Amino acid sequence: MSVYFRQLFAGRDFGASNAVCCQMENFVYLVGDTESRECVVVDPAWAVDEIVDIAEADGMKVVGGLGTHYHPDHVGGTMMGFNVEGAARLTSRCGCKLHVHELETPWVRRVTGLAQGDLVQHQSGDHVEVGGLRIEWLHTPGHTPGSSCFRVRTNDGTDALIAGDTLFLRGCGRVDLPGGDPDEMYRSLHQRLATLPDTIELWPGHAYGGHHASMGSVRRSNPLLRPADLATWRDLRGV
């Protein structure tokens, strides 16, 4: 099996006509199996038809969406007075469902307008199967209650972590928005993700500090991964 993996940059690869989209520096990911020709969209937002068109131009069929967290710039909804196209359009066009962590469900439904039946709920350790590819679900709360990362690991050497807004190359997601929790973010960064090898490639939800890098490189350069205890972390974050 060969992995289909594309990182799409908002304002360049899609959504170029949307001024707000161009400012947000979002990443959307297409991940799938080149043998079955099936893929999922991670964090479908801004210009969903353009995103799906890219997958279809590659000969892939979109069979689902994965949401790292509920914020509109990742799954659609109203943000700062702007309406962001998102998961509702994906489920309508592709006849598929959006996969979310169970703690994120009420938040996702509120911002996207999706019904319960449009969602598939998950817990940490679950796997989403796309053709012959298994995507591992890692619950990493802090930015939101159900914030999650997705690990894509195969026998051919692929080992990637799609981190959403949990971890960027420089910094991490905000913890002062509704549902944010600075202590949980500390535990996600310093405990839940601490067991991942330095060789895994980090693919963030925004281009804050770069587009991707090895986890070892991020651990050496990201100041928010340096605090040795929760008290130091709180001081650094001003909480």
LUMLUM-298285 format. One line per field, with one value per atom (N, C-alpha, C): x, y, z. Coordinates in steps of 0.2 Angstrom, whole numbers, plus 2048, in hexadecimal, padded with zeros to 3 digits. Layout:
% LUMLUM-298285
u [X/...]
v [Y/...]
w [Z/...]
This chain:
% LUMLUM-298285
u [804/800/804/802/806/801/804/800/7FF/7F9/7F8/7F8/7FC/7FD/7FE/7F9/7FA/7F9/7FD/7FC/7FA/7F4/7F2/7F2/7F4/7F5/7F0/7EC/7E7/7E9/7E5/7E7/7EC/7EF/7F4/7F1/7EF/7ED/7E5/7E2/7DA/7D9/7D3/7D0/7D4/7D7/7DB/7D7/7D0/7CC/7C9/7CA/7C8/7CD/7CC/7D2/7D3/7CE/7CF/7D2/7D0/7D4/7DB/7DD/7E4/7E8/7E5/7E8/7E9/7E5/7E5/7EB/7EE/7F4/7F2/7EC/7E9/7EC/7ED/7EF/7E9/7E7/7E3/7E7/7E5/7E8/7E4/7E6/7E3/7E8/7E4/7E8/7E4/7E8/7E4/7E8/7E5/7E9/7E9/7EE/7EF/7EC/7EC/7E9/7E2/7DE/7D7/7D4/7D9/7D7/7D2/7D2/7CE/7D2/7CF/7D3/7CE/7D1/7CD/7D0/7CC/7CE/7CE/7D4/7D5/7D4/7CF/7CE/7CB/7C5/7C2/7BF/7C2/7BF/7C2/7BE/7C0/7BD/7C0/7BE/7BD/7B8/7B8/7B7/7B4/7B3/7BA/7BE/7C5/7C9/7C8/7CC/7CA/7C4/7C2/7C4/7C3/7C6/7CD/7D1/7D8/7D9/7D5/7D6/7D3/7CE/7CB/7D0/7D3/7D8/7DE/7DF/7E4/7E2/7DB/7D8/7D6/7D5/7D3/7CC/7C8/7C1/7C1/7BE/7BE/7B8/7BA/7B5/7B4/7B7/7B5/7BA/7B8/7BC/7BE/7C4/7C6/7C7/7C4/7C4/7C9/7CE/7D3/7D0/7CB/7C7/7C2/7BE/7B8/7B8/7BE/7BE/7BC/7B9/7B6/7BC/7C2/7C7/7C9/7C7/7C9/7C3/7BD/7B7/7B1/7B2/7AD/7A8/7A5/7A0/7A1/79F/79F/7A5/7AA/7B0/7B1/7B1/7B2/7AE/7A7/7A2/7A3/7A7/7A8/7A5/7A2/7A0/7A5/7A7/7AC/7A9/7AA/7A7/7AB/7A8/7AC/7A9/7A9/7A7/7A0/79B/794/794/799/799/79C/7A1/7A5/7A0/79C/797/792/790/78B/78E/793/796/798/79C/79F/79B/795/791/795/799/79D/79C/7A0/79F/7A5/7A4/7AA/7AC/7B2/7B4/7B7/7B5/7B7/7B8/7BB/7BC/7B5/7B3/7AD/7AB/7B1/7B0/7AF/7B1/7B0/7A9/7A5/79F/79A/798/794/796/79D/7A0/79F/7A1/7A1/79A/795/78E/78C/78E/78C/78F/795/798/797/796/795/78E/789/782/781/786/786/781/77E/77A/77E/77C/77F/781/77C/77D/783/785/78A/791/791/798/799/7A0/7A2/7A6/7A5/7A8/7AE/7B3/7B9/7BC/7C0/7C4/7CC/7D0/7D7/7D9/7DD/7DF/7DB/7D5/7D1/7D5/7D3/7D6/7D1/7D2/7CE/7D1/7CD/7D0/7CE/7D3/7D1/7D5/7D1/7D4/7D8/7DE/7E2/7E6/7E5/7E9/7E5/7E9/7E6/7E9/7E4/7E6/7E5/7EA/7E9/7E7/7E2/7DF/7E2/7E5/7E8/7E5/7E2/7DE/7E3/7E3/7E8/7E5/7E1/7DD/7E1/7DE/7E2/7E0/7E0/7DE/7D6/7D3/7CC/7CB/7C5/7C5/7C6/7C4/7C5/7CB/7CF/7D4/7D8/7DA/7DD/7E2/7E7/7EC/7EB/7ED/7ED/7F4/7F5/7FB/7FA/7FE/7FE/805/804/80B/80A/80E/80E/814/814/81A/81F/81E/822/827/826/82A/826/820/81C/81B/81C/81A/819/813/811/80C/80C/808/804/7FE/7FA/7F7/7FA/7F9/7F3/7F0/7EB/7EE/7EA/7ED/7EF/7F1/7F4/7FC/7FF/806/808/80C/80F/816/819/821/823/820/822/81B/81B/815/810/80A/805/7FE/7F9/7F2/7F1/7EC/7EA/7E6/7E7/7E3/7DE/7DD/7D9/7D2/7D0/7CA/7C5/7BF/7BA/7BC/7BC/7BE/7C6/7CA/7D1/7D3/7D8/7DB/7E2/7E6/7ED/7F0/7ED/7F0/7F0/7EA/7E9/7EE/7EF/7F4/7FB/7FD/803/804/7FF/7FF/7FF/7FC/7FC/803/806/80C/812/812/817/816/810/80F/80C/806/803/807/80A/80F/816/818/81F/822/81D/81F/821/81F/820/827/82A/831/833/839/83C/83B/83B/83B/834/82F/828/828/824/824/81E/81E/819/816/80F/80C/806/807/803/7FD/7F8/7F2/7F3/7F8/7FA/801/803/80A/80D/80D/810/817/81C/823/825/821/822/81D/81E/819/81A/81F/820/827/829/82F/82F/835/835/834/831/82F/835/83B/841/843/843/844/840/839/834/836/838/839/83F/844/84A/848/844/843/83C/837/831/832/831/832/82D/827/822/823/828/829/82F/831/837/835/82F/82E/82E/832/832/82D/828/823/81D/817/811/812/815/815/819/81F/823/81F/81B/817/811/80E/809/80C/812/815/817/819/81B/815/80F/809/805/807/804/7FD/7FD/7F6/7F7]
v [7FA/800/806/80B/812/817/81B/820/827/829/82F/835/83A/83F/845/84A/851/856/85B/861/866/869/86F/875/87B/881/886/888/88D/893/895/89B/89A/895/893/88D/887/881/882/885/886/88C/88F/895/89B/89C/8A2/8A8/8A7/8AD/8AF/8AC/8AE/8B1/8B8/8BC/8B9/8B7/8B5/8AE/8AA/8A3/8A4/8A9/8AA/8AD/8B0/8B2/8AD/8A8/8A3/89E/89D/898/891/88F/888/883/87D/877/872/86F/86A/864/85E/858/853/850/84B/844/83F/839/833/82F/829/823/81E/818/819/819/819/813/80D/807/807/809/809/810/815/81B/81F/81E/821/826/82B/830/833/836/83B/842/847/84E/84F/851/853/85B/85D/864/867/865/868/86E/874/87A/87F/885/88A/889/885/884/87C/879/872/86F/872/86F/86F/875/875/86F/86E/869/862/861/85A/85A/85F/85F/85D/85F/85D/856/853/84C/848/84A/847/847/84D/84E/849/847/842/83B/83A/833/830/835/832/834/82F/831/832/838/83A/836/832/82E/830/836/838/83E/841/847/846/848/848/84F/850/857/857/85B/85B/85E/863/867/86B/86E/871/878/87C/883/883/888/889/889/88B/88B/884/87F/878/874/876/872/876/87C/881/884/889/88C/894/897/89F/8A1/8A5/8A7/8AE/8B2/8BA/8BD/8BB/8BE/8BB/8B6/8B3/8AC/8AA/8A3/89F/899/895/88F/88D/887/881/87C/876/86F/86C/865/864/868/867/867/86B/86A/864/861/85B/855/855/84F/84F/855/856/854/856/855/84E/84B/844/83F/840/83B/838/83B/838/83B/839/83B/83F/843/846/842/840/83D/842/841/846/842/845/842/843/83F/83F/845/848/84E/854/854/859/85A/854/854/85A/85C/861/868/869/86F/86F/869/869/86A/866/867/86E/872/879/87D/87D/881/87F/879/877/876/874/873/86C/867/860/85D/858/854/84E/84B/846/840/83F/839/83B/841/843/842/840/840/838/837/830/832/830/832/82D/830/82C/82D/828/829/828/82A/82A/822/821/81A/817/81A/817/818/814/814/816/81A/81B/818/813/810/813/814/817/812/80E/809/804/803/7FF/803/80A/80E/80F/80E/80F/816/81B/821/821/821/821/828/827/82D/82E/834/836/83C/83B/841/845/84C/850/857/857/85D/862/868/86E/874/874/879/879/873/872/86B/869/863/85D/85D/857/857/85C/85D/857/855/84F/84F/84B/84A/843/843/83C/83A/833/830/82C/82D/829/825/81E/81A/814/812/80D/809/803/7FE/801/805/808/80E/80F/815/81B/81C/822/823/828/829/831/833/83A/83B/841/844/84A/84A/84F/852/858/85B/860/862/867/86D/870/876/874/86D/86B/86D/86C/86E/871/876/879/879/87A/87A/87F/885/88A/88B/889/88A/885/886/882/885/882/885/889/88E/893/88F/891/88E/892/898/89D/89E/899/899/895/895/890/889/886/87F/87E/883/882/881/87D/87C/87B/880/880/87A/878/872/86C/86B/865/866/86C/86D/86B/86D/86B/863/860/858/855/858/856/856/85C/85D/859/859/857/84F/84D/846/842/844/840/83F/845/845/843/843/842/83B/836/82F/82F/833/833/833/830/830/836/838/83E/83E/838/837/838/838/839/841/841/848/84B/851/856/85A/859/85D/861/867/86C/86E/871/874/87B/87E/885/885/88A/88B/890/88E/893/890/892/890/88B/88A/885/880/87C/878/871/86E/868/867/863/861/85B/858/852/854/850/851/853/850/851/858/85B/862/867/865/869/869/864/863/868/868/86D/874/876/87D/880/87C/87F/881/887/889/886/884/882/87B/877/870/870/876/876/876/879/879/872/871/86B/869/86E/86D/871/870/873/87B/87C/883/887/885/888/88A/884/885/88A/88B/890/897/898/89E/8A0/89B/89D/89F/89C/89D/8A3/8A5/8AB/8A9/8A3/8A1/89F]
w [800/800/800/7FC/7FC/7FF/803/806/801/801/7FD/803/802/807/804/805/802/808/808/80D/808/809/806/80A/807/80A/808/80D/80C/809/804/800/7FA/7FA/7F5/7F1/7F4/7F1/7F0/7F5/7F5/7F8/7F7/7FA/7F8/7F2/7F1/7F0/7EF/7EE/7F4/7FA/800/804/805/809/810/813/81A/81A/816/815/814/810/80E/814/819/81F/824/824/82A/82A/824/824/826/824/826/821/824/820/820/81A/819/817/819/817/813/80E/80A/80C/80F/811/80F/80B/809/807/803/801/7F9/7F6/7EE/7EB/7EE/7EB/7EB/7F1/7F1/7EE/7ED/7EA/7EF/7F5/7FA/7FF/801/805/80A/80F/813/813/815/815/81D/81F/826/826/82A/82B/825/822/81C/81E/81B/81C/817/816/812/80B/807/800/7FF/801/801/7FA/7F6/7EF/7EC/7ED/7EA/7ED/7F3/7F6/7F4/7F3/7F0/7E9/7E5/7DE/7DE/7E2/7E2/7E3/7E8/7E9/7E3/7E0/7DA/7D4/7D3/7CE/7CF/7D5/7D6/7D6/7D4/7D3/7D9/7DF/7E5/7E6/7EA/7EC/7F4/7F6/7FD/800/805/809/810/812/819/81A/820/823/82A/82C/833/835/83B/83E/844/844/84A/850/84E/853/850/854/852/84F/84F/84D/846/844/83D/838/839/834/833/836/835/833/835/833/830/830/82D/833/831/835/835/83A/83A/83E/83C/83F/83E/843/842/83D/83D/838/831/830/82A/82A/825/824/821/824/821/81F/818/816/819/81A/81E/81D/823/823/820/821/81E/817/814/80C/80A/80E/80D/80D/812/813/80E/80C/807/800/7FE/7F7/7F7/7FC/7FB/7FE/802/805/80A/80E/813/81A/81F/826/828/82D/830/837/838/83E/843/849/84E/855/859/860/863/867/86B/86F/872/876/872/86B/867/863/864/860/861/867/868/865/866/863/85B/858/851/84F/852/850/850/855/856/851/84F/84A/843/841/83A/838/83D/83C/83A/83A/838/83E/83B/840/843/848/84C/847/842/83D/838/838/833/836/83C/840/842/842/845/84B/851/857/858/85B/85C/863/866/86C/86A/86F/86D/86D/868/866/861/85F/859/853/84E/847/842/83D/838/832/82F/829/822/81E/818/813/80F/80B/810/80E/812/818/818/81C/823/828/82F/832/834/837/83E/842/84A/84C/851/854/85B/85C/862/865/86B/86E/872/870/873/875/87A/87C/87E/87F/881/87D/876/872/872/872/873/877/879/87D/879/873/86F/869/86A/865/864/85E/85D/857/857/852/84F/849/845/843/845/843/83D/838/832/831/833/833/82F/82B/826/826/824/823/81F/81A/815/818/81E/821/823/820/821/829/82C/833/833/833/833/839/83C/841/83E/83D/83B/841/843/84A/84B/846/847/84A/84F/853/85A/85B/861/861/85C/85B/854/854/84E/84F/849/849/84E/84F/854/858/85E/862/862/865/865/865/865/864/86B/86A/86F/874/87A/880/883/880/883/880/87B/878/87B/87A/87D/87C/882/882/883/883/884/88B/88C/892/892/895/895/898/89E/8A1/89D/899/895/88F/88C/887/889/88F/892/892/894/894/88D/889/882/87F/880/87D/880/887/88B/88D/88C/88E/889/886/881/87A/878/872/874/87A/87C/87A/879/877/870/86C/865/863/85E/85C/859/85A/856/84F/84C/845/842/846/843/840/83A/837/839/83C/83E/839/838/832/836/837/83B/838/83C/839/836/838/835/834/82F/82D/832/839/83E/83F/83B/83C/837/832/82D/82B/826/823/826/828/82B/82D/832/834/839/83A/83E/845/849/850/854/852/856/855/84F/84D/851/851/854/85C/85F/866/868/863/864/863/85F/85D/860/862/864/86C/86E/875/879/877/87B/87D/87A/87C/881/883/888/88F/891/899/89C/8A1/8A4/8A9/8AB/8B0/8AE/8B1/8AF/8B2/8B7/8BA/8B5/8B2/8AD/8A7/8A5/89F/8A0/8A6/8A7/8A7/8AA/8A9/8A2/89E/897/893/895/891/894/89A/89D/8A0/8A3/8A6/8AE]
